[in-house]
Each structure stands twice: as C-alpha cells, then as structure tokens.
Amino acid sequence: MTNEDIYAKLKPKGKNGRDRGKGVSPSITSLFGWFSEGEKFRKEAEDAKKEANEAKKEAYEANAKNKMLTKEVKNFKKEVRIMKGVIRKFFNLMGGDFKVIFE
C-alpha cells in the first residue's frame, strides 16, 4: 500500500489540518471535505478583508487629496480677492469705473 492509500482510508494519528503545510498528503482534504470547504471560506474572507483594506487606503488618499484641493481653492479665492482690490484701487486712482470691467 502506498502512503496515499493509507491516508485515503483513515486520518493518521498526530496529523491534522495544520500539518498539511508540512507535506501531509492532499488526499486528507478529499477524505475530510470540510477541510477544503473551510479553507475556501477562509481564503474568501481574507480576500474580502484585503479588498476592504485597499478601499480604506484609496478613500484615505482621496480624502487627503480633497482636503489639499480645498485649501488650494481657498488660497486661490483669497488671492483673487486681493487682486480685485488692487485693481479696484488702481482704477479709482486713474479715475475709471471698476464695475464696468468685472460685471
């Protein structure tokens, strides 16, 4: 009898699911199908967890970019107000009408 025949008939003593990584025959998983089912569920759960972590990272990056863009827009608006004030003062000194240009 080969080792696979022995494993297919009964689960050897001292061998369990954690020993499969150490070279235990894959026929154990076919004999005890719940090992493979549990492994599938575990892999699916790990994949879902990885996807959730990736989504969190992407959301964090998007949030950081959004905050940065908001700050840039606020600074730009402030600069525009300052420039309008400078232009308004310039036109007042020149005697022109500022409202005609910007409205």
Secondary structure by P-SEA (a helix, b strand, c coil): ccaaaaaaaccccccccccccccccaaaaaacaaaaaaaaaaaaaaaaaaaaaaaaaaaaaaaaaaaaaaaaaaaaaaaaaaaaaaaaaaaaaaccccccccc
